Amino acid sequence: MKKILSLILLNFMFFGLDAKCLNVENSLQSNLIEINETVTDIYPAVAKTEKGYGQEYSIGIEIHGTKTSYSSSITKVVCGGYSVSYSVDYSGTNKYYFSKGGETYYFYF
């Protein structure tokens, strides 16, 4: 009886453990893939109005994205804790703009 119980226990340990290890490994791989897809840096910056007359304004922003010596990529821009829609301003290199509170703000990245 002890031999049968020992064999059943060994069988469960080997085959049951393998299945659990595979599930943990697959789970870790999918988590690593998900994490790698969402990794970005956060760059603090200042956006400014460029009216050229009257009162000029500036506001602090966070630029979420990646930047290297040869390229840059923005995933989102946060102003006042909220994500804002931004656009490329083709009048300058790496120049972008967004509107908030009736003003248009410009920033470089």
C-alpha positions in Angstrom: 0.0 0.0 0.0 2.8 2.4 0.8 4.4 1.7 -2.6 1.2 2.5 -4.4 0.7 5.7 -2.4 4.4 6.7 -3.0 4.0 6.1 -6.8 0.8 8.1 -6.9 2.4 10.9 -4.9 5.6 10.9 -7.1 3.5 10.8 -10.3 1.4 13.8 -9.1 4.6 15.7 -8.1 6.3 15.3 -11.4 3.3 15.8 -13.8 1.4 18.2 -11.7 4.5 20.4 -11.0 5.4 20.5 -14.7 1.9 21.8 -15.6 2.1 24.5 -12.9 5.6 25.6 -14.0 4.4 25.9 -17.6 1.5 28.0 -16.5 3.7 30.3 -14.4 6.2 30.6 -17.2 3.6 31.5 -19.8 2.0 34.0 -17.4 5.4 35.7 -16.8 6.2 35.8 -20.5 2.8 37.5 -21.3 3.4 40.0 -18.4 6.8 40.8 -19.7 5.5 41.4 -23.2 2.8 43.7 -21.8 5.2 45.7 -19.7 7.7 46.1 -22.6 4.9 47.5 -24.8 4.0 50.3 -22.3 7.4 51.5 -21.2 8.0 55.2 -21.9 9.9 58.0 -20.3 8.3 61.1 -18.8 9.9 64.5 -19.7 8.9 67.6 -17.8 8.6 70.6 -20.0 7.2 74.1 -20.3 4.7 75.1 -23.0 4.4 78.7 -23.9 2.1 81.0 -25.9 3.6 82.7 -28.8 1.2 85.6 -29.6 3.8 88.2 -29.9 1.6 90.8 -28.3 -0.2 91.3 -25.0 0.1 88.9 -22.1 2.1 85.7 -22.8 1.5 82.5 -20.7 3.4 79.4 -19.9 2.3 76.1 -18.3 4.1 73.0 -17.0 3.5 69.8 -18.9 4.7 66.2 -18.9 5.6 64.6 -22.2 5.3 60.8 -22.2 7.4 59.2 -24.9 10.9 58.2 -26.0 13.8 60.3 -27.3 17.1 59.4 -28.8 19.8 61.3 -30.5 18.2 60.6 -33.9 14.4 60.4 -33.3 11.6 61.1 -30.8 8.2 59.7 -30.2 5.4 61.1 -28.1 2.7 58.8 -26.7 0.8 61.5 -24.8 1.1 65.0 -23.3 -0.3 65.7 -19.8 -1.2 69.2 -18.6 -2.7 69.8 -15.2 -3.1 66.1 -14.6 -5.1 65.5 -17.8 -4.1 64.2 -21.1 -4.4 66.8 -23.9 -4.6 66.5 -27.6 -1.5 67.9 -29.4 -0.5 68.4 -33.0 2.7 69.0 -34.9 3.5 72.6 -35.8 5.3 72.4 -39.1 6.7 75.9 -38.8 9.5 74.6 -36.5 11.6 71.5 -36.0 10.2 69.2 -33.3 7.6 71.8 -32.5 4.1 70.9 -31.2 1.1 72.7 -29.9 -2.2 72.2 -28.0 -5.0 74.4 -26.8 -6.2 74.9 -23.2 -8.4 77.6 -21.7 -8.7 79.5 -25.0 -4.9 79.8 -25.4 -2.6 77.9 -27.8 0.5 76.6 -26.2 3.7 75.5 -28.0 6.4 73.2 -26.9 9.5 71.4 -28.4 10.4 67.8 -28.1 
